[in-house]
Amino acid sequence: MHHLELRSITFEYATADGPLTALRELSFAVEPSEFLCVVGQSGCGKTTLLNVVAGFLKPTRGAVLLGGKPVTGKGFDRGIVFQDFAQLFPWRTAQRNVEFGLEMKGVPRAEREEVALRFLRLVKLEKFARSYPHELSGGMQQRVAIARALAYNPAVLLMDEPFAALDALTREEMQRLLVDVWRETKKTVIYVTHNVAEAVYLADRIVVLTPHPGTVKAQVRIAMPRPRDTLSVEFLECQREVVGHLGGR
């Protein structure tokens, strides 16, 4: 059984001019502990796809299965990290932000604190446990968001261009950190990005979507060992293959 499966997902937005199809007959599966990246041109439905998997949007047709069971709405079996730094609660410290999901699940306070500190340690922020979001850099805030999403032990981690708003150096640092965290936790990850080099650096497999409406155009398996050399011939060849599927030169 696949860990996560999307079966013939179609999603239509209602507009004044009639239905607008964002996704059409989109199907793919994700294996346990797989790091899967989804890439595509702007408007191909990448974020819509993630929102359907998250349970924020109900597909017009088709089904999402997690562990063989239909996804019918939001749930603690999926952790989500967005691009926006504002996803953290500004009135809570880093530690209290990480504790939030555990608190919603009714985990006792002492256990919440222990788990939160463990995951802050994993993202190298244990010294900033008592800091508030406004006291942290953008990269540090995203590390807190990753720790928060992992702390309540979801079956799948969903990430929507979480490093897009960061400067280039911080982004590279966060990519390296994410690979380390993934190797440590062995989470199943679906990561949406428009950055092909980022996808090749992170992914076990890349799903390329067609634009308007989005459906699967190609799937590219990345067999390179980690850590990956972004200047190697093999890396650049993988990047060229994905760009070719996107319609680039």
C-alpha positions in Angstrom: 0.0 0.0 0.0 1.2 3.5 -0.8 1.6 5.9 2.1 -0.2 8.7 0.3 -2.2 8.4 -3.0 -3.9 11.0 -5.1 -6.4 9.4 -7.4 -7.7 11.4 -10.4 -7.9 14.7 -8.5 -9.9 17.4 -10.3 -10.5 20.8 -8.6 -12.6 23.6 -10.0 -12.9 27.1 -8.6 -16.2 28.9 -9.0 -15.7 32.3 -10.8 -18.1 34.9 -12.2 -17.4 33.5 -15.6 -18.1 29.9 -14.6 -15.9 27.1 -13.2 -12.1 27.4 -13.5 -10.3 24.1 -13.5 -7.1 24.3 -11.5 -6.3 20.6 -11.4 -7.5 17.9 -13.8 -7.3 14.1 -13.4 -4.1 14.4 -11.3 -2.7 11.2 -10.0 0.4 10.1 -8.2 1.5 8.2 -5.1 4.1 8.9 -2.4 5.9 6.1 -0.5 6.8 6.1 3.2 9.7 8.4 4.1 9.9 9.6 0.5 10.9 13.3 -0.1 8.8 14.3 -3.1 9.0 17.8 -4.8 6.2 19.2 -7.0 7.3 21.8 -9.6 5.5 23.7 -12.3 5.0 27.1 -13.9 3.0 29.7 -12.0 -0.7 28.9 -12.1 -0.3 25.2 -12.5 -2.1 24.4 -9.3 0.8 23.5 -7.0 -0.6 25.3 -3.9 -4.1 24.1 -4.7 -2.8 20.6 -4.8 -1.2 21.0 -1.4 -4.4 22.5 0.0 -6.4 19.5 -1.2 -3.9 17.1 0.4 -4.0 19.2 3.6 -7.8 19.0 3.6 -8.4 22.7 3.3 -10.0 22.2 -0.1 -12.3 19.4 -1.1 -11.6 18.1 -4.6 -14.4 18.4 -7.2 -13.7 14.9 -8.2 -11.2 12.2 -7.1 -9.8 11.2 -3.8 -6.8 11.6 -1.5 -5.9 8.4 0.5 -3.6 8.5 3.5 -2.6 5.1 4.8 -5.4 3.7 2.6 -8.1 5.9 4.2 -9.8 8.8 2.4 -8.8 12.3 3.5 -12.0 14.2 4.3 -10.7 17.3 6.0 -8.0 18.8 8.1 -6.2 16.5 10.6 -3.1 16.1 12.8 -1.9 13.4 10.5 -0.6 16.2 8.2 1.8 18.9 9.2 2.0 22.1 7.2 4.7 24.7 6.7 3.8 27.8 4.6 6.0 30.4 3.0 4.6 33.3 5.1 6.6 34.1 8.2 3.3 35.2 9.8 2.3 31.6 10.3 3.8 31.7 13.8 1.7 33.1 16.7 3.5 36.4 17.6 2.3 36.2 21.2 3.9 32.8 21.8 7.6 32.1 22.3 9.4 29.7 19.9 8.9 26.9 22.4 5.2 27.7 22.9 4.7 27.8 19.2 6.2 24.4 18.8 4.0 23.1 21.7 0.8 24.3 20.0 -0.2 21.1 18.1 0.6 19.0 21.1 -1.5 21.3 23.2 -4.4 20.8 20.8 -4.0 17.1 21.1 -4.2 17.3 24.9 -0.6 16.3 25.6 0.4 17.1 29.3 2.5 20.2 29.8 5.7 18.5 31.0 5.7 16.2 27.9 4.9 19.1 25.6 7.9 21.0 26.9 10.2 18.0 26.5 9.0 17.4 22.9 9.2 21.1 21.9 12.7 21.4 23.2 13.8 18.2 21.4 12.5 19.5 18.1 14.0 23.0 18.6 17.3 21.2 19.3 16.8 19.3 16.0 16.5 22.6 14.1 19.4 24.1 16.1 17.3 26.7 18.0 17.3 25.4 21.5 19.0 28.6 22.7 16.1 30.7 21.4 13.3 28.7 23.0 12.1 31.7 25.0 12.4 34.2 22.1 9.3 35.6 20.3 8.9 35.5 16.5 9.7 39.2 16.1 13.1 38.6 17.8 14.0 35.9 15.2 15.3 36.2 11.6 13.2 34.9 8.7 15.2 31.7 8.5 14.9 31.1 12.3 11.1 31.6 12.1 10.9 29.0 9.4 12.9 26.6 11.5 10.4 27.1 14.3 7.6 26.5 11.9 9.3 23.2 10.8 9.8 22.1 14.4 6.1 22.9 15.2 4.9 20.9 12.2 7.0 17.9 13.2 6.4 18.0 16.9 3.0 16.4 16.9 4.3 13.6 14.7 2.2 13.9 11.5 2.3 11.1 9.0 3.1 13.6 6.2 4.8 16.9 6.1 3.5 19.4 3.6 5.7 22.3 2.6 4.5 25.2 0.4 7.6 27.1 -0.9 8.8 27.6 2.7 12.1 29.2 1.8 11.0 31.4 -1.1 11.0 34.6 0.8 14.5 34.1 2.2 17.8 35.5 0.8 19.9 33.1 -1.3 22.5 32.3 1.4 19.8 31.7 4.1 17.8 29.6 1.6 20.8 27.3 1.0 21.4 27.0 4.7 17.8 26.0 5.2 17.9 23.5 2.4 20.9 21.7 4.1 19.1 21.8 7.5 15.9 20.4 6.0 17.8 17.4 4.5 19.4 16.8 7.9 16.0 17.0 9.6 14.4 14.7 7.1 17.2 12.1 7.5 16.7 12.2 11.2 12.9 12.0 11.3 12.3 9.9 8.1 9.1 11.8 7.5 7.2 11.6 4.2 7.4 15.0 2.6 5.6 16.8 -0.2 7.4 20.0 -1.0 6.1 22.5 -3.5 8.6 24.8 -5.2 9.1 26.8 -8.4 12.9 26.5 -8.0 14.2 23.5 -10.0 17.7 23.5 -8.4 16.0 23.4 -5.0 13.9 20.4 -6.1 16.9 18.5 -7.4 18.8 19.2 -4.2 16.0 18.0 -1.9 14.0 15.4 -3.7 14.0 11.6 -4.1 11.5 12.2 -6.9 10.1 15.3 -8.7 6.6 15.5 -10.1 6.3 18.1 -12.9 2.9 19.6 -13.4 1.4 21.0 -16.7 0.0 24.6 -16.5 -3.7 25.5 -16.9 -5.0 23.1 -15.6 -2.4 21.2 -13.6 -1.9 17.5 -14.2 1.1 15.3 -14.0 3.4 15.8 -17.1 6.4 13.9 -15.9 8.1 12.3 -12.9 11.9 12.4 -12.5 13.7 10.2 -10.0 16.8 11.7 -8.4 19.2 8.9 -7.5 22.1 11.1 -6.4 23.5 10.4 -2.9 23.2 13.2 -0.3 24.7 15.7 0.4 24.4 16.8 -3.3 27.0 18.9 -5.1 25.0 21.6 -6.9 27.9 22.1 -9.4 28.4 18.5 -10.3 27.7 17.3 -13.9 25.1 14.8 -12.6 23.2 17.6 -10.7 23.2 19.9 -13.7 22.0 17.1 -16.0 19.1 16.3 -13.6 18.2 20.0 -13.5 18.3 20.2 -17.3 16.0 17.2 -17.6 13.4 18.8 -15.2 13.6 22.2 -17.0 13.1 20.4 -20.3 9.8 18.9 -19.0 8.8 22.4 -17.9 9.2 23.6 -21.4 12.5 25.5 -20.9 15.5 25.5 -23.2 
